[in-house]
Amino acid sequence: MMSESMFGSTIWVGHWMWMWMLVIAILVVIPVYRICKRAGYSGWLGLLILVPMVNLMLLYFIAFSDWPASKKGAQYE
């Protein structure tokens, strides 16, 4: 009897943990998606922010690379 109650509460907590992880992922991916689009890269590159260690490489890549969007702007000047 006690084990059934313990498993029931574990499933309940696990459900809410996945919900919070989904919300946090959405709150992080959307801004990175928009940053990638404005920099001139594919917005789908923003999904890499969810992969550990690759997210750091993505941030360094965006920070220190020449953005295609800035090259387009320089052509029109």
TORKOL-4160 file (C-alpha; in steps of 0.2 Angstrom, whole numbers, padded with zeros to 4 digits, m for minus):
77
<pt num="1" X="0000" Y="0000" Z="0000"/>
<pt num="2" X="0014" Y="0012" Z="0004"/>
<pt num="3" X="0024" Y="0009" Z="m0012"/>
<pt num="4" X="0009" Y="0013" Z="m0023"/>
<pt num="5" X="0007" Y="0030" Z="m0015"/>
<pt num="6" X="0026" Y="0033" Z="m0017"/>
<pt num="7" X="0025" Y="0029" Z="m0035"/>
<pt num="8" X="0010" Y="0040" Z="m0038"/>
<pt num="9" X="0018" Y="0055" Z="m0030"/>
<pt num="10" X="0035" Y="0052" Z="m0040"/>
<pt num="11" X="0025" Y="0052" Z="m0056"/>
<pt num="12" X="0016" Y="0068" Z="m0052"/>
<pt num="13" X="0033" Y="0077" Z="m0048"/>
<pt num="14" X="0041" Y="0071" Z="m0064"/>
<pt num="15" X="0026" Y="0077" Z="m0074"/>
<pt num="16" X="0028" Y="0095" Z="m0067"/>
<pt num="17" X="0047" Y="0094" Z="m0069"/>
<pt num="18" X="0045" Y="0091" Z="m0088"/>
<pt num="19" X="0033" Y="0105" Z="m0089"/>
<pt num="20" X="0045" Y="0117" Z="m0081"/>
<pt num="21" X="0059" Y="0111" Z="m0092"/>
<pt num="22" X="0049" Y="0114" Z="m0108"/>
<pt num="23" X="0044" Y="0131" Z="m0102"/>
<pt num="24" X="0063" Y="0136" Z="m0099"/>
<pt num="25" X="0068" Y="0128" Z="m0115"/>
<pt num="26" X="0055" Y="0139" Z="m0124"/>
<pt num="27" X="0060" Y="0155" Z="m0115"/>
<pt num="28" X="0079" Y="0152" Z="m0120"/>
<pt num="29" X="0077" Y="0145" Z="m0138"/>
<pt num="30" X="0065" Y="0160" Z="m0144"/>
<pt num="31" X="0078" Y="0174" Z="m0140"/>
<pt num="32" X="0092" Y="0164" Z="m0147"/>
<pt num="33" X="0082" Y="0160" Z="m0163"/>
<pt num="34" X="0079" Y="0179" Z="m0165"/>
<pt num="35" X="0097" Y="0183" Z="m0162"/>
<pt num="36" X="0103" Y="0171" Z="m0175"/>
<pt num="37" X="0090" Y="0177" Z="m0188"/>
<pt num="38" X="0095" Y="0196" Z="m0185"/>
<pt num="39" X="0114" Y="0191" Z="m0187"/>
<pt num="40" X="0110" Y="0183" Z="m0204"/>
<pt num="41" X="0111" Y="0165" Z="m0199"/>
<pt num="42" X="0098" Y="0152" Z="m0200"/>
<pt num="43" X="0086" Y="0153" Z="m0185"/>
<pt num="44" X="0086" Y="0134" Z="m0183"/>
<pt num="45" X="0104" Y="0137" Z="m0176"/>
<pt num="46" X="0096" Y="0143" Z="m0160"/>
<pt num="47" X="0091" Y="0125" Z="m0156"/>
<pt num="48" X="0109" Y="0121" Z="m0153"/>
<pt num="49" X="0107" Y="0131" Z="m0137"/>
<pt num="50" X="0099" Y="0116" Z="m0129"/>
<pt num="51" X="0114" Y="0105" Z="m0131"/>
<pt num="52" X="0127" Y="0106" Z="m0117"/>
<pt num="53" X="0144" Y="0112" Z="m0122"/>
<pt num="54" X="0138" Y="0115" Z="m0140"/>
<pt num="55" X="0128" Y="0130" Z="m0133"/>
<pt num="56" X="0145" Y="0138" Z="m0127"/>
<pt num="57" X="0152" Y="0136" Z="m0144"/>
<pt num="58" X="0137" Y="0144" Z="m0152"/>
<pt num="59" X="0138" Y="0159" Z="m0141"/>
<pt num="60" X="0157" Y="0161" Z="m0145"/>
<pt num="61" X="0153" Y="0158" Z="m0164"/>
<pt num="62" X="0140" Y="0172" Z="m0164"/>
<pt num="63" X="0150" Y="0184" Z="m0153"/>
<pt num="64" X="0166" Y="0183" Z="m0163"/>
<pt num="65" X="0161" Y="0179" Z="m0181"/>
<pt num="66" X="0157" Y="0191" Z="m0195"/>
<pt num="67" X="0139" Y="0192" Z="m0197"/>
<pt num="68" X="0131" Y="0190" Z="m0214"/>
<pt num="69" X="0118" Y="0203" Z="m0210"/>
<pt num="70" X="0132" Y="0216" Z="m0207"/>
<pt num="71" X="0140" Y="0212" Z="m0223"/>
<pt num="72" X="0123" Y="0215" Z="m0232"/>
<pt num="73" X="0121" Y="0232" Z="m0224"/>
<pt num="74" X="0139" Y="0237" Z="m0229"/>
<pt num="75" X="0135" Y="0233" Z="m0247"/>
<pt num="76" X="0121" Y="0246" Z="m0248"/>
<pt num="77" X="0131" Y="0260" Z="m0240"/>
